[in-house]
Amino acid sequence: MKILLIEDDLRVAELIQRGLTEQGFVPTLAYDGHSGKKLALQNEYDLIITDVILPKLDGLDLCKEIRQNKPDIPIIMLTALGTTDDKVEGFDAGADDYLVKPFEMRELLVRVRALLKRNNKTTNNTVTVLKYADLEMNLHTKIVKRNNIEINLTPKEFNLLGYLLNNPERVLSRLEIAENVWDTHFDTGTNFIDVYINYLRKKIEKDFDTKLIHTKSGMGFILKSE
């Protein structure tokens, strides 16, 4: 498995490179955002790990540009910034996971394996369109429509809605959503999942009489027609 690592801290980069190599991965290093972008767009990788604060091109803009050209490649962001707003900004840029420094190498490896496993399942999945009521999601074109009206979602909003569509009319706890949409057990904070649920509600329920995403107090959320 080929992994692109974009990290300007030489010591951190070498430690991660060594840890990945010991586990059988083949890492390629870039020390600034511009070089990382060039490598990402010109070569094929199974996964990308990038710092947020980078010289020449920051990790958020880098992630957005990679997503425009390679929407399906898994991306993990590394950063010292760990507030809910920081995480939301990272996920909105297109990151699949977000790891706050300092971290243990074994935690990064768990995230890497989880994302690679999920991406492999998605690649092998023959289902291309998910539907519920008048809501439709095309997994290949990444287009979401409600009542034939196209709705623009961020990558993480898309993944969250996809999980809801795969589990309609079933109450999903915040922990289950965090583990399956973000592929991790990290502490999401008190309102992290709620922030994204509210984002989705504003986009897929605005101008529609029928509400689809409902809150079950003390339990979680459920996708169902009223």
Secondary structure, 3 states (H helix, E strand, C coil): CEEEEECCCHHHHHHHHHHHHHCCCEEEEECCHHHHHHHHHHCCCCEEEEECCCCCCCHHHHHHHHHHHCCCCCEEEEECCCCHHHHHHHHHHCCCEEEECCCCHHHHHHHHHHHHHHHHHHHHCCCCEEEECCEEEECCCCEEEECCEEECCCHHHHHHHHHHHHCCCCCECHHHHHHHHCCCCCCCCCCHHHHHHHHHHHHHCCCCCCCCEEEECCCEEEECCC
